[in-house]
Amino acid sequence: METTNLKIRTDKLIKEEAEEIFSELGIDMTAAINMFLKETVRVHGMPFEQILDKPNKTTKSAIGEGRKKMNAPSSPRYSSIDSLKIALDK
């Protein structure tokens, strides 16, 4: 199989920490990067889950409650931040 060079830039500390972990696993950086690339090709995407911060159950509930209150016909409307502050001070 024909090979090619891959030149990347990364944070020095991250590289050093990764090298320590790979060493414990018995592989070097080249093997680890090749494993990552092969798995990327195999799964046709990132070989690990990409997760955005998701609200927990309590936060989801609070968001839902806030949306219901906001859309309720009896929900107070404020024309400015100042009018909201006045209402909150009462």
ChimeraX commands (.cxc) that place a marker at each C-alpha (Angstrom):
marker #1 position 0.00,0.00,0.00 radius 0.5
marker #1 position 1.30,3.42,-0.95 radius 0.5
marker #1 position 1.70,5.83,1.97 radius 0.5
marker #1 position 1.76,9.58,2.28 radius 0.5
marker #1 position 2.76,12.05,4.96 radius 0.5
marker #1 position 0.23,13.94,7.00 radius 0.5
marker #1 position 1.34,17.17,8.64 radius 0.5
marker #1 position -0.87,18.60,11.39 radius 0.5
marker #1 position -0.55,21.26,14.05 radius 0.5
marker #1 position -1.86,20.69,17.55 radius 0.5
marker #1 position -1.46,21.96,21.08 radius 0.5
marker #1 position 1.84,20.73,22.57 radius 0.5
marker #1 position 0.34,19.66,25.90 radius 0.5
marker #1 position -2.49,17.74,24.23 radius 0.5
marker #1 position 0.04,15.94,22.02 radius 0.5
marker #1 position 2.19,15.00,25.01 radius 0.5
marker #1 position -0.78,13.76,27.04 radius 0.5
marker #1 position -2.09,11.76,24.08 radius 0.5
marker #1 position 1.35,10.20,23.51 radius 0.5
marker #1 position 1.41,9.05,27.15 radius 0.5
marker #1 position -2.01,7.42,26.79 radius 0.5
marker #1 position -1.10,5.79,23.47 radius 0.5
marker #1 position 2.14,4.50,25.00 radius 0.5
marker #1 position 0.15,2.85,27.79 radius 0.5
marker #1 position -2.02,1.25,25.10 radius 0.5
marker #1 position 1.09,0.01,23.28 radius 0.5
marker #1 position 0.69,2.18,20.19 radius 0.5
marker #1 position 2.35,5.31,18.87 radius 0.5
marker #1 position 0.86,8.53,17.52 radius 0.5
marker #1 position 1.03,7.31,13.90 radius 0.5
marker #1 position -0.88,4.13,14.73 radius 0.5
marker #1 position -3.48,6.10,16.70 radius 0.5
marker #1 position -4.03,8.61,13.89 radius 0.5
marker #1 position -4.27,5.79,11.35 radius 0.5
marker #1 position -6.84,4.03,13.55 radius 0.5
marker #1 position -8.86,7.25,13.70 radius 0.5
marker #1 position -8.71,7.73,9.92 radius 0.5
marker #1 position -9.62,4.11,9.14 radius 0.5
marker #1 position -12.58,4.20,11.51 radius 0.5
marker #1 position -13.71,7.51,9.98 radius 0.5
marker #1 position -13.76,5.86,6.56 radius 0.5
marker #1 position -15.46,2.73,7.91 radius 0.5
marker #1 position -18.36,4.62,9.55 radius 0.5
marker #1 position -18.47,7.38,6.93 radius 0.5
marker #1 position -18.26,10.06,9.62 radius 0.5
marker #1 position -16.68,10.90,12.93 radius 0.5
marker #1 position -15.84,7.69,14.78 radius 0.5
marker #1 position -17.19,9.04,18.04 radius 0.5
marker #1 position -20.37,10.76,19.08 radius 0.5
marker #1 position -20.48,14.52,18.67 radius 0.5
marker #1 position -22.65,15.85,21.48 radius 0.5
marker #1 position -23.90,19.36,21.94 radius 0.5
marker #1 position -24.73,20.45,25.45 radius 0.5
marker #1 position -28.23,19.19,26.07 radius 0.5
marker #1 position -30.38,20.51,28.88 radius 0.5
marker #1 position -31.13,18.01,31.63 radius 0.5
marker #1 position -34.67,16.92,32.56 radius 0.5
marker #1 position -35.19,19.76,35.07 radius 0.5
marker #1 position -33.98,22.40,32.62 radius 0.5
marker #1 position -36.14,20.97,29.81 radius 0.5
marker #1 position -39.15,21.14,32.10 radius 0.5
marker #1 position -38.39,24.74,33.05 radius 0.5
marker #1 position -37.96,25.70,29.39 radius 0.5
marker #1 position -41.29,24.09,28.52 radius 0.5
marker #1 position -43.04,25.83,31.42 radius 0.5
marker #1 position -41.55,29.16,30.39 radius 0.5
marker #1 position -42.71,28.69,26.80 radius 0.5
marker #1 position -46.25,27.83,27.94 radius 0.5
marker #1 position -46.39,30.92,30.14 radius 0.5
marker #1 position -44.96,33.09,27.38 radius 0.5
marker #1 position -47.60,31.88,24.89 radius 0.5
marker #1 position -50.54,32.01,27.29 radius 0.5
marker #1 position -53.14,34.66,26.34 radius 0.5
marker #1 position -53.09,36.02,29.88 radius 0.5
marker #1 position -49.30,36.36,29.87 radius 0.5
marker #1 position -48.28,39.97,30.60 radius 0.5
marker #1 position -46.52,41.81,27.81 radius 0.5
marker #1 position -43.84,44.43,28.35 radius 0.5
marker #1 position -42.84,47.07,25.87 radius 0.5
marker #1 position -39.36,47.51,27.30 radius 0.5
marker #1 position -36.91,46.20,29.86 radius 0.5
marker #1 position -37.73,49.19,32.06 radius 0.5
marker #1 position -41.44,48.32,32.15 radius 0.5
marker #1 position -40.51,44.73,33.10 radius 0.5
marker #1 position -38.23,45.98,35.88 radius 0.5
marker #1 position -41.04,48.18,37.24 radius 0.5
marker #1 position -43.41,45.20,37.25 radius 0.5
marker #1 position -40.84,43.01,39.02 radius 0.5
marker #1 position -40.19,45.64,41.69 radius 0.5
marker #1 position -43.88,45.64,42.70 radius 0.5
marker link #1:1,2 radius 0.2
marker link #1:2,3 radius 0.2
marker link #1:3,4 radius 0.2
marker link #1:4,5 radius 0.2
marker link #1:5,6 radius 0.2
marker link #1:6,7 radius 0.2
marker link #1:7,8 radius 0.2
marker link #1:8,9 radius 0.2
marker link #1:9,10 radius 0.2
marker link #1:10,11 radius 0.2
marker link #1:11,12 radius 0.2
marker link #1:12,13 radius 0.2
marker link #1:13,14 radius 0.2
marker link #1:14,15 radius 0.2
marker link #1:15,16 radius 0.2
marker link #1:16,17 radius 0.2
marker link #1:17,18 radius 0.2
marker link #1:18,19 radius 0.2
marker link #1:19,20 radius 0.2
marker link #1:20,21 radius 0.2
marker link #1:21,22 radius 0.2
marker link #1:22,23 radius 0.2
marker link #1:23,24 radius 0.2
marker link #1:24,25 radius 0.2
marker link #1:25,26 radius 0.2
marker link #1:26,27 radius 0.2
marker link #1:27,28 radius 0.2
marker link #1:28,29 radius 0.2
marker link #1:29,30 radius 0.2
marker link #1:30,31 radius 0.2
marker link #1:31,32 radius 0.2
marker link #1:32,33 radius 0.2
marker link #1:33,34 radius 0.2
marker link #1:34,35 radius 0.2
marker link #1:35,36 radius 0.2
marker link #1:36,37 radius 0.2
marker link #1:37,38 radius 0.2
marker link #1:38,39 radius 0.2
marker link #1:39,40 radius 0.2
marker link #1:40,41 radius 0.2
marker link #1:41,42 radius 0.2
marker link #1:42,43 radius 0.2
marker link #1:43,44 radius 0.2
marker link #1:44,45 radius 0.2
marker link #1:45,46 radius 0.2
marker link #1:46,47 radius 0.2
marker link #1:47,48 radius 0.2
marker link #1:48,49 radius 0.2
marker link #1:49,50 radius 0.2
marker link #1:50,51 radius 0.2
marker link #1:51,52 radius 0.2
marker link #1:52,53 radius 0.2
marker link #1:53,54 radius 0.2
marker link #1:54,55 radius 0.2
marker link #1:55,56 radius 0.2
marker link #1:56,57 radius 0.2
marker link #1:57,58 radius 0.2
marker link #1:58,59 radius 0.2
marker link #1:59,60 radius 0.2
marker link #1:60,61 radius 0.2
marker link #1:61,62 radius 0.2
marker link #1:62,63 radius 0.2
marker link #1:63,64 radius 0.2
marker link #1:64,65 radius 0.2
marker link #1:65,66 radius 0.2
marker link #1:66,67 radius 0.2
marker link #1:67,68 radius 0.2
marker link #1:68,69 radius 0.2
marker link #1:69,70 radius 0.2
marker link #1:70,71 radius 0.2
marker link #1:71,72 radius 0.2
marker link #1:72,73 radius 0.2
marker link #1:73,74 radius 0.2
marker link #1:74,75 radius 0.2
marker link #1:75,76 radius 0.2
marker link #1:76,77 radius 0.2
marker link #1:77,78 radius 0.2
marker link #1:78,79 radius 0.2
marker link #1:79,80 radius 0.2
marker link #1:80,81 radius 0.2
marker link #1:81,82 radius 0.2
marker link #1:82,83 radius 0.2
marker link #1:83,84 radius 0.2
marker link #1:84,85 radius 0.2
marker link #1:85,86 radius 0.2
marker link #1:86,87 radius 0.2
marker link #1:87,88 radius 0.2
marker link #1:88,89 radius 0.2
marker link #1:89,90 radius 0.2
view
